[in-house]
Structure formats: structure tokens, C-alpha cells
Amino acid sequence: MKADRLLSILLLLQTRGRVPATELAERLEVSVRTIYRDVEALSAAGVPVYTERGRHGGISLLPGYRTDVSGLTADEARALFVLSAQGAHSDLGLDGALGSALRKVMAALPAPHRPGAERISERVLVDPARWLQTGAAPGPDLGELQYAVFADRRLRLRYRHSGTPAPVEYTVDPYGLVSKASVWYLVADLHGEPRLFRADRVLYAQTSDEPVRRRPGQGLGEVWAVLREQVERLPRELAVKVRVRRGRLDMFVRIHGTRLAAPPPEGGGGGGAPEDWVELSLGFQSLPAVRALLAFGADVEVLSPPAARREMGRAAAEAVRLYPEAR
């Protein structure tokens, strides 16, 4: 389109200065005559562009002329350059495209905004990996999932559920992909009901020739909101009361904060000796899940119910049997 070509010429001239007409023609895949006609159109629109003939000639803008073709404010420009953090773009194979896009945005920015945009990528780093991830686990292959999502086609999956040895085959209607805490999920309908599939548990995926059958009026954002609420409201059938040494309370809350039935008492992390105890109520989905509290050793004691205390005792006894030299 001519409008796109005119914008490309303007960006190139702003970035490069003087550019030979032959180079512009080659870059934009048009004839030199077309380039000169485009230059005349820019001039007629009030852009101070001119041509110089000769061996070192070319097409230029008047010195000092710039136009904010992006329309971005300084804050908007800085916000865009936070996107350069590694993570989701790498998983989707879009690192190269992101870098190219940001270079184009940089060329379009007015000069006063450029230093701030460059500085944001030097001063802000987003690391999507969780703490203590020592190994570089291979990420899921999102290629076929992406293809089905953008082609609006149904998707055949062979999927391995957690704790299930045999995979299951499904035909789903995808809405899109979501990256949550560095984990990729496929959001899709299965038999007309919203479902969530971890991408790293997809053993095989094949895009169908059938068009996707999404529910009317439902988009990725709406379906994801429903699924997220379902996950966050999973029933916690087992209420457990514990006491935690005050000196370990902050760490305990950071790790088990999502299980707390109520916030810790005010000033729970301070105002007393580290060996003092603070009582808390937590919720667990199953009895064996309370064994996670063993990581705090003698700094956490399960007070009730009795079944949870017995479960902790069994787990501790099993650990002692593994280390008889410690008796």
C-alpha cells in the first residue's frame, strides 16, 4: 500500500539521513521512478524532503526535522521496552521479531524520548524463572498449538494428566495460549466446557481440518477468567492448625501464604523473641499434603486435627528410618 510505503520512506530517512533512491527502491521492492513519485507526495503533504543529484546524492530530510509518527508519549515508549525481557517471546519463537519491532519503534520515537526508552532496558530486568530452578528444563513445543490457535482449527491432543500413567486423547476447541508464572497453558473447550491443558504435558498435537467451535460471545480473556477462578477456589477440605516459630514466620508465609485461612496476626513477624510461637490456620486439599510442613523441621508443629498430627508423625518416622545413624 502506498501509505505504508510513504511511512517506511519517512522512517528510513529519519534513521539513516541521506539514502540513495536506488537503495530505497530495492528495500521497498518498487522502481526508482515510484520512489521519486512518493517523494513528491511527501513534499506535497508538507514533509521537508529533497533530493540531491550526483555520485554522493540521495534523498534527505531537512536537518533537524523529525515527526513523531508513533504518537507515543515518553511513558508509553518506556513501557514498550520492558517487553525486551526474555521469556514468553523466546517460547513462542518471537525473539527476533520483538527485536526488529523495537528497533522500528526506536526509529519512530522523537529524539527526546529515545534516551529514556534505551535506559529502561538497561535498568529494568524481568526474569520469568522461579527461584531455585537450577536446571534448564526444556520448554514445551508450542508450534502446533500456536498454529491451531491462529488458524482457528480444532486440535487433537494426546495428553498426560498429573498422576495418571496412561495418556488420554482429546479433540478440543482452542481459544488461545496463556503463560502463567512461566508455565504455558492451552485454554480450550472440551465438549463445550472450558478446560486448561499444561503445554508441557501435551505428548502429541495435530491441527484438524475442522474449524474451531467456540462458544458464542466467549474469548480467551473471558474463558481464562473462569478457569483461573476455578483453580483458585479449589476446595480445601482439611483445616489444619499449626504453630510456627516467630523467627521463621516470614519465610513460612512466603511459602504457604496461599494456604492461610486468615492473615497472620499483626506484628506476627516481630515484637517477640524468635523462639516464640505464632498460631495459624491453613487449608489443605488432602491429608498427605500436610507433609510439606516437614520442610520447616522443628520450627513448625501441627496442633490439629489429630489425623494431621498422625500423618506428620508417620512421615517423620519414615525419614528417621532412612537415617538410622542419626538415632
C-alpha positions in Angstrom: 0.0 0.0 0.0 1.2 3.5 -0.8 0.6 4.8 2.7 2.7 2.1 4.2 5.5 2.8 1.7 5.4 6.5 2.5 5.7 5.8 6.2 8.6 3.4 5.5 10.4 6.0 3.5 10.0 8.6 6.2 11.3 6.2 8.9 14.3 5.3 6.8 15.2 8.9 6.2 14.8 9.8 9.9 17.0 6.9 10.9 19.6 6.9 8.1 19.8 10.5 6.9 20.6 10.7 3.2 19.5 7.5 1.3 20.1 6.8 -2.4 16.9 6.4 -4.4 18.1 3.1 -5.7 18.5 1.7 -2.2 15.0 2.8 -1.2 13.7 1.2 -4.3 15.5 -2.0 -3.5 14.4 -2.1 0.1 10.7 -1.4 -0.7 10.7 -3.6 -3.9 9.5 -0.8 -6.2 11.0 1.1 -9.1 13.2 4.2 -8.7 10.5 6.1 -10.6 8.0 5.1 -7.9 10.3 6.3 -5.2 10.5 9.7 -6.8 6.8 9.9 -7.1 6.5 9.0 -3.4 9.0 11.8 -2.5 6.8 14.3 -4.4 3.8 13.0 -2.4 5.6 13.5 0.9 6.7 17.0 -0.2 3.1 17.9 -1.2 2.0 16.8 2.3 4.3 19.3 3.9 7.3 16.9 4.7 10.5 18.8 4.0 12.1 16.2 1.8 14.5 16.9 -1.0 16.8 15.1 -3.5 20.5 15.7 -4.3 21.9 14.5 -7.6 25.4 13.3 -8.2 27.6 10.4 -7.0 27.1 11.1 -3.3 23.5 12.3 -3.7 20.3 10.8 -2.5 17.0 11.7 -0.7 17.1 13.5 2.6 15.0 15.4 5.1 15.9 18.9 6.1 18.4 18.9 9.0 16.6 18.9 12.4 13.3 17.8 11.0 11.6 15.0 12.9 8.0 13.8 13.3 6.6 11.6 16.0 4.9 9.2 13.6 4.3 6.8 16.5 2.2 9.1 18.7 3.8 7.6 21.8 4.4 9.5 25.0 7.6 9.2 27.0 6.0 6.7 29.4 4.5 4.7 26.6 7.9 4.4 25.0 9.5 3.2 28.2 6.7 0.7 28.8 7.2 -0.9 25.4 10.9 -1.5 26.0 10.2 -3.6 29.2 8.9 -6.1 26.6 12.5 -6.9 25.7 12.9 -9.2 28.7 13.4 -12.8 27.8 10.6 -15.3 28.5 7.3 -15.6 26.6 8.8 -14.3 23.3 11.5 -17.0 23.4 9.0 -19.8 24.0 6.9 -18.5 21.0 9.9 -18.1 18.7 9.4 -14.3 18.5 12.7 -13.0 19.9 13.9 -11.9 16.5 10.5 -10.3 15.7 10.5 -8.4 19.0 14.0 -7.0 18.5 13.1 -5.9 15.0 9.8 -4.3 16.2 11.6 -2.4 19.0 14.2 -1.1 16.6 11.4 0.3 14.3 9.8 1.9 17.3 13.1 3.4 18.3 13.4 4.9 14.9 10.0 6.4 15.1 10.4 8.0 18.5 11.1 11.7 18.8 14.7 12.4 19.9 13.8 13.5 23.5 12.2 10.1 24.2 15.0 7.9 22.9 17.3 8.0 25.9 14.5 7.0 28.3 13.5 4.1 26.1 17.0 2.9 25.8 17.6 3.3 29.6 14.6 1.2 30.6 16.1 -2.0 29.1 19.3 -1.2 31.0 17.7 -0.5 34.3 14.7 -3.0 34.4 15.2 -6.7 34.1 12.3 -9.2 34.2 13.4 -12.8 35.0 10.4 -15.1 34.5 12.2 -18.2 36.0 11.2 -19.2 39.5 13.8 -19.3 42.4 15.9 -22.4 42.8 15.4 -23.6 39.2 18.9 -25.0 38.8 18.3 -27.0 35.7 17.3 -25.5 32.4 14.3 -27.7 31.7 13.3 -27.8 28.1 10.2 -25.8 27.3 7.2 -27.2 25.6 6.9 -27.3 21.9 4.3 -24.6 21.2 4.5 -24.7 17.4 1.5 -26.9 16.7 -0.6 -25.3 19.4 0.1 -21.8 18.1 -0.8 -22.9 14.6 -4.2 -24.3 15.6 -4.9 -21.2 17.7 -4.2 -18.7 14.9 -5.7 -20.9 12.1 -8.9 -21.2 14.1 -8.9 -25.0 13.8 -9.8 -27.8 16.2 -6.9 -29.6 17.8 -6.2 -33.3 18.5 -4.2 -33.9 21.7 -2.5 -36.8 23.4 -2.3 -35.5 26.9 -0.8 -36.9 30.1 -2.6 -35.9 33.3 -0.7 -35.5 36.6 -0.6 -38.8 38.4 -2.0 -40.7 35.5 0.3 -43.2 33.8 -1.6 -43.6 30.6 -2.1 -40.6 28.2 -5.6 -39.6 27.1 -6.7 -38.4 23.6 -8.9 -35.4 23.2 -10.3 -33.2 20.4 -10.5 -29.7 21.7 -11.6 -26.2 20.5 -8.7 -23.8 21.4 -9.2 -20.2 22.5 -5.5 -19.4 22.9 -2.3 -19.8 25.0 -1.7 -18.3 28.4 1.7 -18.0 30.2 1.1 -18.1 34.0 4.2 -18.0 36.3 6.4 -19.2 33.4 4.1 -22.2 32.7 2.3 -22.3 29.3 -1.3 -23.4 29.2 -3.7 -24.1 26.3 -7.2 -22.7 27.0 -9.8 -24.7 25.1 -13.3 -26.2 25.2 -13.7 -29.9 25.6 -17.3 -31.0 24.7 -18.4 -27.4 25.2 -16.8 -26.9 28.6 -13.8 -24.8 29.4 -10.6 -26.8 30.2 -7.0 -26.0 31.0 -4.1 -28.1 29.5 -0.5 -27.6 30.5 1.6 -27.4 27.4 4.4 -29.4 28.8 2.0 -32.4 29.3 1.0 -32.4 25.7 2.7 -35.5 24.2 1.3 -35.0 20.7 -0.7 -32.4 18.9 -2.2 -32.3 15.5 -4.3 -29.5 13.9 -7.6 -30.7 12.4 -9.1 -29.5 9.2 -12.3 -28.8 11.1 -13.0 -25.2 12.0 -12.9 -24.4 15.7 -16.2 -24.5 17.6 -16.0 -21.8 20.2 -19.0 -20.8 22.3 -20.6 -17.6 21.1 -19.5 -14.4 22.8 -16.6 -16.1 24.6 -13.0 -15.0 24.0 -9.7 -16.0 25.6 -9.9 -13.4 28.3 -13.4 -14.5 29.5 -12.6 -18.2 29.4 -9.3 -17.8 31.2 -11.0 -15.7 33.9 -13.5 -18.6 34.6 -10.7 -21.2 34.7 -8.5 -19.1 36.9 -11.3 -18.7 39.4 -12.0 -22.4 39.4 -8.4 -23.2 40.2 -8.1 -20.5 42.9 -11.3 -21.7 44.5 -10.4 -25.4 44.7 -12.0 -26.8 47.9 -9.7 -27.1 50.8 -11.3 -30.0 52.7 -8.8 -30.3 55.5 -8.4 -27.4 58.0 -5.1 -27.6 59.9 -4.0 -25.5 62.9 -0.2 -25.1 63.3 2.2 -23.1 65.4 5.3 -21.5 63.8 8.4 -20.1 65.5 8.3 -16.3 65.1 11.8 -16.3 63.7 10.6 -18.4 60.7 7.2 -16.8 60.2 8.1 -14.6 57.3 9.6 -17.5 55.3 6.6 -19.7 56.2 4.1 -17.1 55.0 6.1 -16.7 51.7 5.9 -20.4 51.0 2.5 -21.3 52.4 0.7 -18.0 52.2 -1.9 -19.2 49.7 -3.0 -21.9 52.2 -3.7 -19.4 55.1 -7.3 -19.3 56.2 -6.6 -15.8 57.6 -3.7 -13.3 57.6 -1.0 -13.7 60.3 -1.7 -11.7 63.5 -0.5 -8.1 63.3 3.2 -7.8 64.2 3.5 -11.6 64.0 6.9 -11.3 62.4 8.3 -9.1 65.1 7.7 -7.8 68.6 8.8 -11.0 70.3 11.7 -13.4 70.6 12.4 -15.6 67.6 11.7 -18.8 69.6 8.2 -17.6 70.5 5.3 -19.3 68.7 2.6 -17.9 66.4 -0.6 -19.9 65.7 -2.0 -20.1 62.2 -4.8 -21.9 60.4 -4.3 -23.4 57.0 -6.3 -25.3 54.4 -5.0 -28.5 52.6 -6.7 -30.4 49.8 -5.7 -33.8 51.2 -4.1 -35.3 54.3 -0.8 -36.3 52.7 -0.3 -32.7 51.5 0.4 -31.7 55.1 3.8 -33.5 54.8 5.1 -30.3 53.0 5.3 -28.7 56.5 8.2 -31.1 57.4 10.5 -28.8 55.4 10.4 -26.5 58.5 11.5 -29.3 60.8 11.1 -28.4 64.5 10.1 -24.8 63.7 6.5 -25.9 62.8 4.2 -28.1 64.9 0.8 -29.3 63.7 -1.7 -28.9 66.5 -4.9 -30.3 65.0 -6.7 -32.3 63.7 -5.3 -35.5 65.2 -5.3 -37.2 61.8 -2.9 -34.5 60.5 -0.6 -35.0 63.6 -0.5 -38.7 62.9 0.3 -38.1 59.3 3.2 -35.9 60.3 4.4 -38.5 62.8 4.4 -41.2 60.1 6.3 -39.0 57.7 8.9 -38.1 60.4 9.3 -41.8 61.4 9.8 -42.8 57.7 12.5 -40.1 57.5 14.2 -41.4 60.7 14.3 -44.9 59.3 16.2 -43.7 56.3 18.9 -42.2 58.6 19.5 -44.8 61.4 22.9 -43.3 62.2 21.1 -40.2 63.5 19.3 -42.1 66.3 
